[in-house]
Amino acid sequence: GQVGKDGYRHYMEKELHEHPVAIGQTLKRITDPASKRITLPPMPFDLAQVPRVTITACGSAYYAGMVGRYWLESLARIPVEIDVASEMRYREPPQPDKGMALLISQSGETADTLGVLRSLKKAGQSIVSVLNVEHSTIGRESDLVLGMDAGPEISVASTKAFTAQLSVLAALAIEFARARGTMDQAHEERLTASLLDLPSRAAEVFTRTKDIQAMAGVVAQARDVLYLGRGICTPIAFEGALKLKEISYIHAEAYAAGELKHGPISLIDQTVPVVAIAPSTILFDKTLSNLQEAKARGGRILVFTDTAGAKRLEGVAEQIVIMPDVDAFVVPILYAIPVQMLAYEVALLKGTDVDQPRNLAKSVTVE
Ligand code: G6P
């Protein structure tokens, strides 16, 4: 049936507020809260025997895949190949025997992602897809669908489907790690508990709306914005820059913070704000020193961090959004929310058509 805006100004605003529910509903299908174990459906092949995972997606789903790569590599020590679907489709990288292809898509209809599915199937790979719309073309052609339960997403720019995708990928990485013997039960329980805690932590993020609006005030004045992250937060910087471009039409670029000195630092002055995703849990000292370099060049520094990080950023950051403290494992899921909210608040200040940005489509079903 028809999905309404429930009193919100835009579908995007409503869907941002649905992050906690989307994560919670998705986790309900793949976790057992009593035992704190992951309960994904059985795989039609032996995870312990998979020599490599090939991840493919487009847009925000691709950035979810980048986070998935970090988790699979670090927790399950499995080699991962990843590319955007439009590149993977024609690169045709050599595929190993018994390899697994992992397609990520909100709609399940993206033409390039479907094209990769078909070519990897021909190359003998097992096809697993992470989808919001399970009854879709990608869903029908997959060997296994790992469904999220984000509910319908109407706004063109993806929001809640992103954190739901990440929730599934986190569970999959744990499942792989268990199968491959790289994670003991206590570790699984700790990580699963941090996932189960996410809906409440995600709901807390909305108490930071005023701080995010203050940050939006700075970003909305800019013509170019630089987003920085490190490690598992780098894809979240990419997601932030993409969302800003999509709905506010402000040019944004995202970089791994360590690459700053290899180029983008030449752009920085008072007119180019730097948005950093820098929780104190992940490579914080390195990012802090990158931000000090940017500040020394006159850059206006805006940071998403936690309480401990905020203390260390005094005198460096002009605006800080202090996030709830969470386990480093779930940081990329939680920090995606304020980064998307920032883009939304900037779009409001710019007065753009938030739900239907020019030239973009919700689902790109042509190549
Ligand atoms: C479009 C949307 C994006 C989305 C991408 C991939 O470009 O505007 O928000 O991330 O398609 O879509 P999918 O349905 O495959 O996740």
Residues whose N, C-alpha, C, O or C-beta is under 5 A from the ligand:
A	BS01	G6P	C58 G59 S60 A61 I104 S105 Q106 S107 G108 T110 V156 A157 S158 A361 K362 S363 V364
